[in-house]
Protein backbone atom coordinates (compact mmCIF):
# COMPACT_ATOMS: atom_id res chain seq x y z
CA UNK A 1 0.00 0.00 0.00
CA UNK A 2 2.92 2.32 0.65
CA UNK A 3 4.00 2.03 -2.99
CA UNK A 4 0.63 3.26 -4.22
CA UNK A 5 0.79 6.31 -1.96
CA UNK A 6 4.36 7.05 -3.08
CA UNK A 7 3.35 6.76 -6.73
CA UNK A 8 0.36 9.02 -6.14
CA UNK A 9 2.50 11.71 -4.53
CA UNK A 10 5.11 11.53 -7.30
CA UNK A 11 2.40 11.81 -9.95
CA UNK A 12 0.89 14.76 -8.09
CA UNK A 13 4.25 16.57 -8.09
CA UNK A 14 4.79 15.85 -11.79
CA UNK A 15 1.27 17.04 -12.70
CA UNK A 16 1.75 20.21 -10.67
CA UNK A 17 5.03 20.95 -12.44
CA UNK A 18 3.46 20.26 -15.83
CA UNK A 19 0.43 22.51 -15.38
CA UNK A 20 2.06 25.32 -13.39
CA UNK A 21 2.97 27.42 -16.50
CA UNK A 22 -0.61 27.15 -17.77
CA UNK A 23 -2.00 28.28 -14.44
CA UNK A 24 0.44 31.19 -14.30
CA UNK A 25 -0.52 32.30 -17.80
CA UNK A 26 -4.24 32.15 -16.96
CA UNK A 27 -3.57 34.14 -13.77
CA UNK A 28 -1.63 36.84 -15.65
CA UNK A 29 -4.18 36.92 -18.48
CA UNK A 30 -7.09 37.58 -16.16
CA UNK A 31 -5.12 40.07 -14.08
CA UNK A 32 -4.95 42.91 -16.63
CA UNK A 33 -8.20 42.63 -18.60
CA UNK A 34 -6.92 40.25 -21.24
CA UNK A 35 -3.41 41.67 -21.56
CA UNK A 36 -1.08 39.10 -20.00
CA UNK A 37 2.10 40.98 -20.81
CA UNK A 38 0.94 44.56 -20.39
CA UNK A 39 0.94 47.09 -23.18
CA UNK A 40 2.86 45.62 -26.10
CA UNK A 41 3.62 47.06 -29.49
CA UNK A 42 1.53 45.67 -32.34
CA UNK A 43 3.43 43.27 -34.56
CA UNK A 44 5.06 44.85 -37.58
CA UNK A 45 5.27 48.43 -36.35
CA UNK A 46 8.93 48.39 -35.42
CA UNK A 47 11.61 47.94 -38.08
CA UNK A 48 13.43 44.65 -37.90
CA UNK A 49 16.40 43.26 -39.80
CA UNK A 50 14.86 39.80 -39.77
CA UNK A 51 11.53 41.06 -41.17
CA UNK A 52 13.31 43.05 -43.87
CA UNK A 53 15.43 40.05 -44.84
CA UNK A 54 12.36 37.78 -44.97
CA UNK A 55 10.49 40.26 -47.17
CA UNK A 56 13.49 40.48 -49.51
CA UNK A 57 13.67 36.69 -49.81
CA UNK A 58 9.92 36.42 -50.43
CA UNK A 59 10.02 39.06 -53.18
CA UNK A 60 13.06 37.35 -54.74
CA UNK A 61 11.33 33.96 -54.80
CA UNK A 62 8.12 35.46 -56.18
CA UNK A 63 10.01 37.21 -58.95
CA UNK A 64 11.83 33.97 -59.90
CA UNK A 65 8.56 32.02 -60.06
CA UNK A 66 6.82 34.79 -62.02
CA UNK A 67 9.48 34.68 -64.78
CA UNK A 68 9.10 30.92 -65.35
Jmol script that loads the backbone (N, CA, C; Angstrom):
load data "model"
ATOM      1  N   UNK A   1       0.817  -1.194   0.000  1.00  0.00           N
ATOM      2  CA  UNK A   1       0.000   0.000   0.000  1.00  0.00           C
ATOM      3  C   UNK A   1       0.862   1.261   0.000  1.00  0.00           C
ATOM      4  N   UNK A   2       2.034   1.157   0.606  1.00  0.00           N
ATOM      5  CA  UNK A   2       2.921   2.316   0.648  1.00  0.00           C
ATOM      6  C   UNK A   2       3.407   2.717  -0.733  1.00  0.00           C
ATOM      7  N   UNK A   3       3.566   1.733  -1.631  1.00  0.00           N
ATOM      8  CA  UNK A   3       4.001   2.027  -2.995  1.00  0.00           C
ATOM      9  C   UNK A   3       2.973   2.820  -3.769  1.00  0.00           C
ATOM     10  N   UNK A   4       1.710   2.543  -3.533  1.00  0.00           N
ATOM     11  CA  UNK A   4       0.633   3.258  -4.216  1.00  0.00           C
ATOM     12  C   UNK A   4       0.605   4.712  -3.763  1.00  0.00           C
ATOM     13  N   UNK A   5       0.791   4.935  -2.483  1.00  0.00           N
ATOM     14  CA  UNK A   5       0.790   6.307  -1.960  1.00  0.00           C
ATOM     15  C   UNK A   5       1.997   7.074  -2.484  1.00  0.00           C
ATOM     16  N   UNK A   6       3.159   6.420  -2.515  1.00  0.00           N
ATOM     17  CA  UNK A   6       4.357   7.046  -3.077  1.00  0.00           C
ATOM     18  C   UNK A   6       4.138   7.421  -4.529  1.00  0.00           C
ATOM     19  N   UNK A   7       3.602   6.500  -5.312  1.00  0.00           N
ATOM     20  CA  UNK A   7       3.349   6.759  -6.727  1.00  0.00           C
ATOM     21  C   UNK A   7       2.360   7.906  -6.899  1.00  0.00           C
ATOM     22  N   UNK A   8       1.328   7.941  -6.071  1.00  0.00           N
ATOM     23  CA  UNK A   8       0.356   9.022  -6.141  1.00  0.00           C
ATOM     24  C   UNK A   8       1.006  10.373  -5.867  1.00  0.00           C
ATOM     25  N   UNK A   9       1.848  10.438  -4.860  1.00  0.00           N
ATOM     26  CA  UNK A   9       2.504  11.710  -4.526  1.00  0.00           C
ATOM     27  C   UNK A   9       3.467  12.141  -5.629  1.00  0.00           C
ATOM     28  N   UNK A  10       4.197  11.195  -6.199  1.00  0.00           N
ATOM     29  CA  UNK A  10       5.114  11.528  -7.295  1.00  0.00           C
ATOM     30  C   UNK A  10       4.326  12.041  -8.502  1.00  0.00           C
ATOM     31  N   UNK A  11       3.228  11.370  -8.818  1.00  0.00           N
ATOM     32  CA  UNK A  11       2.403  11.810  -9.947  1.00  0.00           C
ATOM     33  C   UNK A  11       1.788  13.183  -9.682  1.00  0.00           C
ATOM     34  N   UNK A  12       1.434  13.458  -8.443  1.00  0.00           N
ATOM     35  CA  UNK A  12       0.888  14.761  -8.090  1.00  0.00           C
ATOM     36  C   UNK A  12       1.932  15.862  -8.293  1.00  0.00           C
ATOM     37  N   UNK A  13       3.167  15.594  -7.901  1.00  0.00           N
ATOM     38  CA  UNK A  13       4.246  16.574  -8.089  1.00  0.00           C
ATOM     39  C   UNK A  13       4.518  16.796  -9.577  1.00  0.00           C
ATOM     40  N   UNK A  14       4.547  15.725 -10.356  1.00  0.00           N
ATOM     41  CA  UNK A  14       4.793  15.847 -11.794  1.00  0.00           C
ATOM     42  C   UNK A  14       3.662  16.619 -12.467  1.00  0.00           C
ATOM     43  N   UNK A  15       2.416  16.329 -12.120  1.00  0.00           N
ATOM     44  CA  UNK A  15       1.274  17.040 -12.705  1.00  0.00           C
ATOM     45  C   UNK A  15       1.297  18.514 -12.331  1.00  0.00           C
ATOM     46  N   UNK A  16       1.660  18.810 -11.097  1.00  0.00           N
ATOM     47  CA  UNK A  16       1.751  20.206 -10.668  1.00  0.00           C
ATOM     48  C   UNK A  16       2.814  20.943 -11.476  1.00  0.00           C
ATOM     49  N   UNK A  17       3.960  20.320 -11.654  1.00  0.00           N
ATOM     50  CA  UNK A  17       5.032  20.953 -12.435  1.00  0.00           C
ATOM     51  C   UNK A  17       4.634  21.115 -13.896  1.00  0.00           C
ATOM     52  N   UNK A  18       3.852  20.188 -14.420  1.00  0.00           N
ATOM     53  CA  UNK A  18       3.461  20.260 -15.826  1.00  0.00           C
ATOM     54  C   UNK A  18       2.435  21.363 -16.078  1.00  0.00           C
ATOM     55  N   UNK A  19       1.498  21.544 -15.160  1.00  0.00           N
ATOM     56  CA  UNK A  19       0.430  22.509 -15.381  1.00  0.00           C
ATOM     57  C   UNK A  19       0.668  23.860 -14.728  1.00  0.00           C
ATOM     58  N   UNK A  20       1.768  24.040 -14.033  1.00  0.00           N
ATOM     59  CA  UNK A  20       2.057  25.315 -13.391  1.00  0.00           C
ATOM     60  C   UNK A  20       2.190  26.467 -14.401  1.00  0.00           C
ATOM     61  N   UNK A  21       2.900  26.304 -15.528  1.00  0.00           N
ATOM     62  CA  UNK A  21       2.968  27.418 -16.497  1.00  0.00           C
ATOM     63  C   UNK A  21       1.600  27.817 -17.047  1.00  0.00           C
ATOM     64  N   UNK A  22       0.727  26.840 -17.284  1.00  0.00           N
ATOM     65  CA  UNK A  22      -0.613  27.154 -17.766  1.00  0.00           C
ATOM     66  C   UNK A  22      -1.392  27.955 -16.729  1.00  0.00           C
ATOM     67  N   UNK A  23      -1.315  27.549 -15.498  1.00  0.00           N
ATOM     68  CA  UNK A  23      -1.996  28.280 -14.435  1.00  0.00           C
ATOM     69  C   UNK A  23      -1.462  29.688 -14.279  1.00  0.00           C
ATOM     70  N   UNK A  24      -0.155  29.854 -14.410  1.00  0.00           N
ATOM     71  CA  UNK A  24       0.442  31.187 -14.297  1.00  0.00           C
ATOM     72  C   UNK A  24      -0.026  32.086 -15.444  1.00  0.00           C
ATOM     73  N   UNK A  25      -0.071  31.515 -16.659  1.00  0.00           N
ATOM     74  CA  UNK A  25      -0.523  32.301 -17.800  1.00  0.00           C
ATOM     75  C   UNK A  25      -1.982  32.722 -17.632  1.00  0.00           C
ATOM     76  N   UNK A  26      -2.830  31.818 -17.183  1.00  0.00           N
ATOM     77  CA  UNK A  26      -4.235  32.150 -16.962  1.00  0.00           C
ATOM     78  C   UNK A  26      -4.356  33.229 -15.888  1.00  0.00           C
ATOM     79  N   UNK A  27      -3.557  33.132 -14.842  1.00  0.00           N
ATOM     80  CA  UNK A  27      -3.572  34.140 -13.774  1.00  0.00           C
ATOM     81  C   UNK A  27      -3.167  35.507 -14.321  1.00  0.00           C
ATOM     82  N   UNK A  28      -2.085  35.558 -15.100  1.00  0.00           N
ATOM     83  CA  UNK A  28      -1.626  36.840 -15.647  1.00  0.00           C
ATOM     84  C   UNK A  28      -2.612  37.377 -16.672  1.00  0.00           C
ATOM     85  N   UNK A  29      -3.239  36.490 -17.444  1.00  0.00           N
ATOM     86  CA  UNK A  29      -4.177  36.918 -18.479  1.00  0.00           C
ATOM     87  C   UNK A  29      -5.407  37.567 -17.871  1.00  0.00           C
ATOM     88  N   UNK A  30      -5.895  37.019 -16.777  1.00  0.00           N
ATOM     89  CA  UNK A  30      -7.087  37.578 -16.157  1.00  0.00           C
ATOM     90  C   UNK A  30      -6.768  38.768 -15.267  1.00  0.00           C
ATOM     91  N   UNK A  31      -5.510  38.995 -14.991  1.00  0.00           N
ATOM     92  CA  UNK A  31      -5.123  40.066 -14.079  1.00  0.00           C
ATOM     93  C   UNK A  31      -5.281  41.446 -14.714  1.00  0.00           C
ATOM     94  N   UNK A  32      -4.953  41.592 -15.993  1.00  0.00           N
ATOM     95  CA  UNK A  32      -4.947  42.910 -16.627  1.00  0.00           C
ATOM     96  C   UNK A  32      -5.941  42.996 -17.783  1.00  0.00           C
ATOM     97  N   UNK A  33      -7.136  42.523 -17.603  1.00  0.00           N
ATOM     98  CA  UNK A  33      -8.202  42.629 -18.604  1.00  0.00           C
ATOM     99  C   UNK A  33      -7.787  42.072 -19.966  1.00  0.00           C
ATOM    100  N   UNK A  34      -7.244  40.901 -19.979  1.00  0.00           N
ATOM    101  CA  UNK A  34      -6.916  40.247 -21.236  1.00  0.00           C
ATOM    102  C   UNK A  34      -5.590  40.659 -21.829  1.00  0.00           C
ATOM    103  N   UNK A  35      -4.730  41.298 -21.072  1.00  0.00           N
ATOM    104  CA  UNK A  35      -3.410  41.672 -21.557  1.00  0.00           C
ATOM    105  C   UNK A  35      -2.371  41.037 -20.643  1.00  0.00           C
ATOM    106  N   UNK A  36      -1.950  39.812 -20.940  1.00  0.00           N
ATOM    107  CA  UNK A  36      -1.081  39.101 -20.002  1.00  0.00           C
ATOM    108  C   UNK A  36       0.303  39.713 -19.867  1.00  0.00           C
ATOM    109  N   UNK A  37       0.746  40.440 -20.865  1.00  0.00           N
ATOM    110  CA  UNK A  37       2.098  40.976 -20.814  1.00  0.00           C
ATOM    111  C   UNK A  37       2.105  42.494 -20.820  1.00  0.00           C
ATOM    112  N   UNK A  38       1.010  43.112 -20.452  1.00  0.00           N
ATOM    113  CA  UNK A  38       0.943  44.564 -20.394  1.00  0.00           C
ATOM    114  C   UNK A  38       0.752  45.161 -21.772  1.00  0.00           C
ATOM    115  N   UNK A  39       1.064  46.404 -21.901  1.00  0.00           N
ATOM    116  CA  UNK A  39       0.943  47.086 -23.184  1.00  0.00           C
ATOM    117  C   UNK A  39       2.112  46.688 -24.071  1.00  0.00           C
ATOM    118  N   UNK A  40       1.813  46.019 -25.160  1.00  0.00           N
ATOM    119  CA  UNK A  40       2.861  45.620 -26.103  1.00  0.00           C
ATOM    120  C   UNK A  40       2.626  46.302 -27.431  1.00  0.00           C
ATOM    121  N   UNK A  41       3.688  46.427 -28.189  1.00  0.00           N
ATOM    122  CA  UNK A  41       3.624  47.060 -29.486  1.00  0.00           C
ATOM    123  C   UNK A  41       3.003  46.098 -30.490  1.00  0.00           C
ATOM    124  N   UNK A  42       2.101  46.565 -31.334  1.00  0.00           N
ATOM    125  CA  UNK A  42       1.528  45.673 -32.343  1.00  0.00           C
ATOM    126  C   UNK A  42       2.617  45.133 -33.273  1.00  0.00           C
ATOM    127  N   UNK A  43       2.423  43.913 -33.717  1.00  0.00           N
ATOM    128  CA  UNK A  43       3.427  43.271 -34.564  1.00  0.00           C
ATOM    129  C   UNK A  43       3.565  44.019 -35.888  1.00  0.00           C
ATOM    130  N   UNK A  44       4.793  44.251 -36.289  1.00  0.00           N
ATOM    131  CA  UNK A  44       5.063  44.851 -37.578  1.00  0.00           C
ATOM    132  C   UNK A  44       5.283  46.346 -37.535  1.00  0.00           C
ATOM    133  N   UNK A  45       5.085  46.985 -36.410  1.00  0.00           N
ATOM    134  CA  UNK A  45       5.268  48.431 -36.351  1.00  0.00           C
ATOM    135  C   UNK A  45       6.730  48.834 -36.230  1.00  0.00           C
ATOM    136  N   UNK A  46       7.535  48.021 -35.609  1.00  0.00           N
ATOM    137  CA  UNK A  46       8.928  48.393 -35.422  1.00  0.00           C
ATOM    138  C   UNK A  46       9.776  47.763 -36.529  1.00  0.00           C
ATOM    139  N   UNK A  47      10.752  48.500 -37.036  1.00  0.00           N
ATOM    140  CA  UNK A  47      11.608  47.940 -38.085  1.00  0.00           C
ATOM    141  C   UNK A  47      12.475  46.815 -37.527  1.00  0.00           C
ATOM    142  N   UNK A  48      12.677  45.803 -38.345  1.00  0.00           N
ATOM    143  CA  UNK A  48      13.431  44.652 -37.898  1.00  0.00           C
ATOM    144  C   UNK A  48      14.271  44.133 -39.057  1.00  0.00           C
ATOM    145  N   UNK A  49      15.514  43.802 -38.773  1.00  0.00           N
ATOM    146  CA  UNK A  49      16.400  43.257 -39.798  1.00  0.00           C
ATOM    147  C   UNK A  49      15.880  41.915 -40.300  1.00  0.00           C
ATOM    148  N   UNK A  50      15.366  41.114 -39.389  1.00  0.00           N
ATOM    149  CA  UNK A  50      14.855  39.795 -39.773  1.00  0.00           C
ATOM    150  C   UNK A  50      13.627  39.937 -40.676  1.00  0.00           C
ATOM    151  N   UNK A  51      12.710  40.851 -40.332  1.00  0.00           N
ATOM    152  CA  UNK A  51      11.533  41.063 -41.167  1.00  0.00           C
ATOM    153  C   UNK A  51      11.919  41.584 -42.547  1.00  0.00           C
ATOM    154  N   UNK A  52      12.859  42.520 -42.588  1.00  0.00           N
ATOM    155  CA  UNK A  52      13.309  43.054 -43.874  1.00  0.00           C
ATOM    156  C   UNK A  52      13.957  41.973 -44.723  1.00  0.00           C
ATOM    157  N   UNK A  53      14.776  41.131 -44.107  1.00  0.00           N
ATOM    158  CA  UNK A  53      15.426  40.046 -44.840  1.00  0.00           C
ATOM    159  C   UNK A  53      14.389  39.049 -45.354  1.00  0.00           C
ATOM    160  N   UNK A  54      13.401  38.720 -44.545  1.00  0.00           N
ATOM    161  CA  UNK A  54      12.359  37.784 -44.966  1.00  0.00           C
ATOM    162  C   UNK A  54      11.550  38.353 -46.125  1.00  0.00           C
ATOM    163  N   UNK A  55      11.225  39.636 -46.070  1.00  0.00           N
ATOM    164  CA  UNK A  55      10.493  40.255 -47.173  1.00  0.00           C
ATOM    165  C   UNK A  55      11.316  40.250 -48.445  1.00  0.00           C
ATOM    166  N   UNK A  56      12.616  40.503 -48.349  1.00  0.00           N
ATOM    167  CA  UNK A  56      13.491  40.481 -49.514  1.00  0.00           C
ATOM    168  C   UNK A  56      13.525  39.086 -50.132  1.00  0.00           C
ATOM    169  N   UNK A  57      13.639  38.062 -49.305  1.00  0.00           N
ATOM    170  CA  UNK A  57      13.672  36.691 -49.807  1.00  0.00           C
ATOM    171  C   UNK A  57      12.341  36.332 -50.462  1.00  0.00           C
ATOM    172  N   UNK A  58      11.234  36.721 -49.864  1.00  0.00           N
ATOM    173  CA  UNK A  58       9.916  36.424 -50.426  1.00  0.00           C
ATOM    174  C   UNK A  58       9.746  37.093 -51.785  1.00  0.00           C
ATOM    175  N   UNK A  59      10.132  38.356 -51.900  1.00  0.00           N
ATOM    176  CA  UNK A  59      10.022  39.055 -53.177  1.00  0.00           C
ATOM    177  C   UNK A  59      10.941  38.435 -54.225  1.00  0.00           C
ATOM    178  N   UNK A  60      12.130  37.998 -53.823  1.00  0.00           N
ATOM    179  CA  UNK A  60      13.060  37.351 -54.742  1.00  0.00           C
ATOM    180  C   UNK A  60      12.470  36.048 -55.276  1.00  0.00           C
ATOM    181  N   UNK A  61      11.917  35.245 -54.386  1.00  0.00           N
ATOM    182  CA  UNK A  61      11.335  33.960 -54.797  1.00  0.00           C
ATOM    183  C   UNK A  61      10.115  34.192 -55.692  1.00  0.00           C
ATOM    184  N   UNK A  62       9.288  35.169 -55.348  1.00  0.00           N
ATOM    185  CA  UNK A  62       8.120  35.462 -56.176  1.00  0.00           C
ATOM    186  C   UNK A  62       8.533  35.920 -57.572  1.00  0.00           C
ATOM    187  N   UNK A  63       9.573  36.736 -57.652  1.00  0.00           N
ATOM    188  CA  UNK A  63      10.014  37.206 -58.954  1.00  0.00           C
ATOM    189  C   UNK A  63      10.595  36.077 -59.792  1.00  0.00           C
ATOM    190  N   UNK A  64      11.284  35.124 -59.170  1.00  0.00           N
ATOM    191  CA  UNK A  64      11.834  33.972 -59.896  1.00  0.00           C
ATOM    192  C   UNK A  64      10.725  33.071 -60.424  1.00  0.00           C
ATOM    193  N   UNK A  65       9.666  32.863 -59.625  1.00  0.00           N
ATOM    194  CA  UNK A  65       8.558  32.019 -60.062  1.00  0.00           C
ATOM    195  C   UNK A  65       7.711  32.732 -61.124  1.00  0.00           C
ATOM    196  N   UNK A  66       7.635  34.055 -61.069  1.00  0.00           N
ATOM    197  CA  UNK A  66       6.823  34.793 -62.022  1.00  0.00           C
ATOM    198  C   UNK A  66       7.463  34.765 -63.403  1.00  0.00           C
ATOM    199  N   UNK A  67       8.782  34.704 -63.487  1.00  0.00           N
ATOM    200  CA  UNK A  67       9.481  34.679 -64.780  1.00  0.00           C
ATOM    201  C   UNK A  67       9.350  33.339 -65.469  1.00  0.00           C
ATOM    202  N   UNK A  68       9.152  32.253 -64.721  1.00  0.00           N
ATOM    203  CA  UNK A  68       9.097  30.920 -65.348  1.00  0.00           C
ATOM    204  C   UNK A  68       7.752  30.570 -65.851  1.00  0.00           C
TER     205      UNK A  68
END
end "model"
wireframe off; spacefill off
backbone 0.3
color backbone group
